[in-house]
């Protein structure tokens, strides 16, 4: 997906599906993750029920699967973020 497509989907309120933001453009990554957060989690009071944030270079797929399998509460959608993942350190099967 190109940036223009993502921008259009956010404008239309259609942010369903998985997104992977990576690369050197940290400003754009921060900008578009903020846009997605604003769209998907408009009320910060509901964030503990539908917005999961993880940090670390080693991605724990068990945590991600757990967050994916947990039904969204008080919202139709949920947002799962993983920050600082080191894809170069991942095993081929995990990629």
Secondary structure, DSSP 8 states (H G I E B T S, - for coil): --HHHHHHHHHHT---S-----SS-HHHHHHHHHHHHHHH---GGGHHHHEEEEE-SS--HHHHHHHHHS---SSS--EEEEES--GGGS-TTT-
